[in-house]
Structures are given as structure tokens and as C-alpha cells.
Amino acid sequence: MKNINKIIFLSLLITPHLGISQEKEVPSLLQGVTLKNSETKKSPIPIETMFGNEKINYLSIVNFRLGENSRFGYFGVMTLSIPYQNNDGFNELVFSNAITYRLNNKLFVTSGLQYHFLKGIVPYSGIQFLSANPKWLFVISPSIAFLPNTSFQSVGIIEYKPKLSKKLRLYTRFQGVYNLNLENGLHERSLVYLRTGITLKRTSLGFGFNLDFYGLSKTKHQNLGIFIHRLF
């Protein structure tokens, strides 16, 4: 119960700071800046919680430009993984904050700091390519972390959201991460997350499957459950 209370507390802590857009949006993991017609002064903030058979997974993303005509922006991601039982693993909190510079409509340079539950404060830099329309979203974001060791990480996301009716859409997402220690060439962390469900207005609901791999031995952890994804 203590672990479940932690995620409830963090959700309440974050919620009062959310800006609510008056635009009608199609829920997307990077909604707010990926589509030209959805750029607003207060971009929607996607928040997702998955209640799995082993743990709770939480995700929130803030993504906006620093000025109407500025090439600079802010990109922040918080992920949280809390097992129901303390002896089943760590409470995994990763909070990334980056300043982005737009090279063109699809390519960005990123640089910032990440708080990692095991590594502490991690400075990193990379690039981000994204392309989106109401039906598809493609994202690939390779980066280099400089502390506590030099490591390479690549993040890839694909969303497919076709219309099923006037009010409903299918919501599907593939999300993959691979992290490699460049100093010794060894695997540190990787994952594959899958989502499939239905979208009504600003809310998506469905089934999720998480597959996490840790360390040199690629120790595997699975989590299957129900997710809710909401634009605030």
C-alpha cells in the first residue's frame, strides 16, 4: 500500500501545474507540438497510468516552445514504475528535462539533465526526429549521456490512431528503448512497451504490455495490465 500511495501523491503533486488547452486534440504521446494545427499557447499534457499484474507504470510529458516564434523549446518526461510488493524490485523514477532547438519541422537538437533513480543526475545531449499526422506518429531520439559513465540511448515510438467512427479511434503504440554503456560495450537497460485500446475525445483506454530488460544478463521483467491515457 505504501508504494501505491506514492504514485497517488506524485499524481496529485503534478496535476495542479497542468495547462488545459481548449483545442480538440487527438490523444498522442507527444501531443502539442507534433502537429502544426495543434500548436497552442498551452499545449495539452499527456498522462498515462498502467495498472499491471506486477506494478504500476506512470508517464507524463511536457513539450512546448519557448516563445511563439522561437526555435527553442522545453521537453520534459517523467516515468515512474512502482511494484506492488517492495521485494519485487525498485521504485524506478526517471525525470528528464531538456532544452530543444528546432532545426526544421521534424528535426530537433536536445540537451539537458536527467534524474535517474540509480545514476543520480545525468547530463545528456542528442537529436530527436518526429513526424506526425492525426493517424500516425513516428519518433526516434538517440542521445549520449556523459555521467556517471558515457552511455548511448535510443528511444523509438510509433503510434497508429485511425478513425473507427465519428467519435472513436483505435489507439495503438509501440515504444522501445535501448541503452548501451560505451565504456565497456555492455547492455544496461532496454524495454519494449505495447499499447492497444480505444480513444474517445481526449481519453484512451485499453490493454498494455511492458517487457523490461536489466543489466548485462538482460534480466527480464513482464507487466500486463490496463492503461488509461488522458490529455490534460
C-alpha positions as CSV (number, residue, x, y, z in Angstrom):
1,M,0.0,0.0,0.0
2,K,2.9,2.4,0.7
3,N,4.1,2.1,-2.9
4,I,0.6,2.7,-4.3
5,N,0.2,5.8,-2.1
6,K,3.5,7.2,-3.6
7,I,2.1,7.2,-7.1
8,I,-1.1,8.8,-6.0
9,F,0.9,11.5,-4.2
10,L,3.0,12.2,-7.2
11,S,0.0,12.5,-9.5
12,L,-1.6,15.0,-7.1
13,L,1.6,16.9,-7.0
14,I,1.9,17.3,-10.8
15,T,-1.8,17.8,-11.6
16,P,-2.2,21.4,-10.3
17,H,0.6,22.6,-12.7
18,L,-1.1,21.3,-15.9
19,G,-2.3,23.8,-18.6
20,I,-5.6,22.9,-20.2
21,S,-6.0,23.6,-23.9
22,Q,-9.3,24.5,-25.4
23,E,-8.4,22.8,-28.7
24,K,-9.9,19.4,-29.7
25,E,-7.0,17.1,-29.8
26,V,-6.3,13.5,-30.8
27,P,-4.5,11.9,-27.9
28,S,-0.9,11.3,-28.7
29,L,2.3,10.6,-26.6
30,L,3.9,13.8,-27.9
31,Q,0.8,15.9,-28.5
32,G,1.0,19.7,-28.6
33,V,4.0,20.3,-30.9
34,T,4.0,17.4,-33.4
35,L,1.1,18.7,-35.4
36,K,1.1,22.2,-36.8
37,N,-2.6,22.7,-36.3
38,S,-2.3,21.7,-32.6
39,E,0.3,24.3,-31.6
40,T,-1.3,26.3,-28.8
41,K,0.0,28.6,-26.1
42,K,-0.9,25.9,-23.6
43,S,-0.1,22.5,-25.2
44,P,-2.0,19.5,-23.8
45,I,0.0,17.3,-21.4
46,P,-0.4,13.6,-21.9
47,I,-0.5,11.5,-18.7
48,E,-0.7,7.7,-18.8
49,T,-1.1,5.2,-15.9
50,M,-1.0,1.5,-16.4
51,F,-2.2,-0.9,-13.6
52,G,-0.4,-4.1,-14.3
53,N,-0.3,-7.5,-12.7
54,E,3.2,-6.8,-11.1
55,K,3.5,-3.0,-10.8
56,I,2.1,0.4,-11.7
57,N,3.6,2.4,-14.5
58,Y,3.2,6.2,-14.8
59,L,4.2,8.5,-17.7
60,S,3.8,12.3,-18.2
61,I,5.2,14.5,-20.9
62,V,5.5,18.3,-21.2
63,N,6.5,19.7,-24.6
64,F,6.3,23.3,-25.7
65,R,8.1,26.1,-27.4
66,L,9.8,28.9,-25.5
67,G,8.0,31.7,-27.4
68,E,5.7,31.8,-30.3
69,N,8.3,32.2,-33.0
70,S,11.2,30.7,-31.1
71,R,13.2,27.8,-32.3
72,F,13.9,26.8,-28.7
73,G,11.6,24.7,-26.6
74,Y,11.3,22.6,-23.5
75,F,10.9,18.8,-23.4
76,G,10.2,17.0,-20.1
77,V,9.4,13.4,-19.4
78,M,8.7,11.7,-16.1
79,T,8.4,7.9,-15.8
80,L,7.6,6.0,-12.7
81,S,7.4,2.3,-12.0
82,I,6.2,1.0,-8.6
83,P,6.0,-2.7,-7.8
84,Y,3.1,-3.7,-5.5
85,Q,5.5,-5.6,-3.3
86,N,8.7,-4.0,-2.1
87,N,10.7,-7.1,-2.6
88,D,9.7,-7.4,-6.3
89,G,12.1,-4.6,-7.4
90,F,13.0,-0.9,-7.2
91,N,10.7,2.1,-7.3
92,E,12.0,3.4,-10.6
93,L,11.8,7.2,-11.1
94,V,13.4,8.8,-14.2
95,F,12.8,12.5,-14.8
96,S,14.3,14.1,-18.0
97,N,14.4,17.8,-18.7
98,A,15.8,19.2,-21.9
99,I,16.1,22.4,-24.0
100,T,15.3,21.6,-27.6
101,Y,16.4,23.6,-30.7
102,R,14.3,23.2,-33.9
103,L,16.4,22.6,-37.0
104,N,13.3,22.1,-39.1
105,N,9.7,20.9,-38.6
106,K,10.8,17.4,-37.9
107,L,14.4,17.5,-36.5
108,F,15.4,18.9,-33.1
109,V,18.7,19.1,-31.1
110,T,18.2,18.3,-27.4
111,S,20.4,18.9,-24.4
112,G,19.6,18.7,-20.7
113,L,19.7,16.9,-17.4
114,Q,18.1,13.7,-16.2
115,Y,17.4,12.4,-12.7
116,H,17.8,8.6,-12.6
117,F,16.9,6.6,-9.6
118,L,20.2,4.7,-9.7
119,K,22.6,7.0,-11.5
120,G,21.6,10.4,-9.9
121,I,22.0,13.5,-12.1
122,V,22.8,12.6,-15.7
123,P,23.7,15.3,-18.3
124,Y,22.9,14.3,-21.9
125,S,22.6,15.6,-25.5
126,G,21.1,14.1,-28.6
127,I,18.8,14.6,-31.6
128,Q,15.1,14.0,-32.0
129,F,13.2,13.2,-35.2
130,L,9.4,13.3,-35.2
131,S,6.8,13.1,-37.8
132,A,3.0,13.1,-37.1
133,N,-0.4,13.5,-38.5
134,P,-3.8,12.6,-37.0
135,K,-3.3,8.9,-37.8
136,W,0.4,8.3,-37.4
137,L,3.2,9.3,-35.1
138,F,6.9,8.4,-35.6
139,V,9.6,9.4,-33.1
140,I,13.3,8.4,-32.9
141,S,15.6,10.0,-30.4
142,P,19.2,8.9,-30.0
143,S,21.3,10.5,-27.2
144,I,24.6,10.4,-25.3
145,A,24.8,10.5,-21.5
146,F,28.0,11.8,-20.0
147,L,27.7,10.8,-16.3
148,P,28.3,8.7,-14.3
149,N,29.6,6.9,-17.4
150,T,29.4,7.5,-21.1
151,S,26.4,5.7,-22.5
152,F,24.2,5.6,-25.6
153,Q,20.5,5.5,-25.6
154,S,18.0,5.3,-28.4
155,V,14.2,5.8,-28.0
156,G,11.7,4.8,-30.7
157,I,7.9,5.4,-30.7
158,I,5.3,4.5,-33.3
159,E,1.6,5.4,-32.8
160,Y,-1.2,4.3,-35.1
161,K,-4.6,6.0,-34.5
162,P,-7.1,5.5,-37.3
163,K,-10.7,6.6,-37.1
164,L,-13.2,3.8,-36.2
165,S,-16.3,6.1,-36.3
166,K,-17.2,9.7,-35.9
167,K,-16.3,9.7,-32.2
168,L,-14.0,6.7,-31.8
169,R,-10.4,6.0,-32.8
170,L,-8.2,3.0,-32.4
171,Y,-5.1,3.7,-30.2
172,T,-2.0,1.6,-30.6
173,R,1.6,2.3,-29.6
174,F,5.0,0.6,-29.9
175,Q,7.7,2.1,-27.6
176,G,11.2,0.8,-27.5
177,V,14.4,1.9,-25.6
178,Y,17.9,0.5,-25.8
179,N,20.8,1.7,-23.5
180,L,24.4,0.7,-24.0
181,N,27.4,1.5,-21.8
182,L,30.0,2.9,-24.3
183,E,32.9,2.5,-21.9
184,N,32.6,-1.3,-21.7
185,G,30.2,-2.1,-24.6
186,L,27.7,-3.8,-22.2
187,H,23.9,-3.7,-22.2
188,E,22.5,-1.5,-19.4
189,R,18.8,-1.3,-20.0
190,S,16.2,-1.9,-22.7
191,L,12.4,-2.2,-23.0
192,V,9.5,-2.8,-25.3
193,Y,6.1,-1.3,-24.3
194,L,2.9,-2.1,-26.3
195,R,-0.5,-0.4,-26.0
196,T,-3.8,-1.1,-27.8
197,G,-7.1,0.5,-27.0
198,I,-9.9,2.9,-27.9
199,T,-9.8,6.7,-27.9
200,L,-12.9,8.9,-27.1
201,K,-12.2,12.6,-27.3
202,R,-9.1,13.2,-25.1
203,T,-9.0,9.8,-23.3
204,S,-7.6,6.4,-24.4
205,L,-8.3,3.2,-22.5
206,G,-7.1,-0.3,-23.2
207,F,-4.5,-3.1,-22.6
208,G,-0.8,-2.6,-22.1
209,F,2.2,-5.0,-22.1
210,N,5.6,-4.0,-20.7
211,L,8.8,-6.0,-21.2
212,D,11.9,-4.7,-19.4
213,F,15.5,-6.0,-19.6
214,Y,18.1,-5.0,-17.0
215,G,21.9,-5.3,-16.9
216,L,24.5,-7.5,-18.6
217,S,22.4,-10.6,-18.3
218,K,19.3,-8.8,-19.6
219,T,17.1,-10.0,-16.7
220,K,13.5,-9.9,-17.9
221,H,10.5,-8.5,-16.2
222,Q,7.0,-8.5,-17.6
223,N,3.9,-6.5,-16.7
224,L,0.5,-6.9,-18.2
225,G,-2.5,-4.7,-17.4
226,I,-5.0,-1.9,-18.2
227,F,-3.9,1.6,-19.1
228,I,-5.6,5.0,-19.2
229,H,-4.1,7.8,-21.3
230,R,-5.5,11.3,-20.9
231,L,-4.7,14.7,-22.3
232,F,-4.9,17.5,-19.7
